[in-house]
């Protein structure tokens, strides 16, 4: 994946990404969470991929 950002609106997914070491970018929006897509970090089976989006655009 070459997309630089991960976006989710799900609180459980947010908690799982933080636990795995992904860095959240403060967006000022309480409903969406944006993370840097560090390609050295890998998802585990607790991440529901249907609840995340990948993007190269950062809108804050």
N, C-alpha and C positions, 0 to 999 in steps of 0.2 A: 504494500500500500504506500502510495506516495503522498496521500493527503496529510496535511500538517496539523489538522485539528480534529478532535472528537467532540461531538455535541450530544447531550442527552437531556431529557426532561424528567427522567425517572430517578427518584431519590435513592432507591436500593442500588441501582447501577452506578450512581455517583459515589456512593459509599464503597462499592467494590472497586471502582477505578482508583479511588484514593488509597485504599488498602494495598492495591497492587503497585503503588508508587507513581501513578500518573499525576502530573502537575496541573492543577486547576488554574485557569486564568480568570481573575475576578471580572465578571461581566456587568454587574450591577442589576442583573435580572434574576430574581429569586426563583423563577420557574425553569430557567435553562442553565446548564452547566457546560462550560467549554474547557477542554483539556488539550494540552500539547500532545500530539501523537508521537511519542518517543518510540521509534521503531525497534529499540532494543528490549522494550517491555512487551510481554505477551499476555493475552487474555487467558483466563482460566475458565473452567466449566461453569462458574457462577455468573458469568457475564452473558446476558441475553442480548445477542447481537442485533436482534430486531428492535431493540430500544436505544440504539445508538446510530448516529449519522457521522459520516466523514466529510470534511470540507477542506478546501485550500483558502477559503475566504474567512476572515475574522471580522465580524460586525459587532462592535461593542458601543 
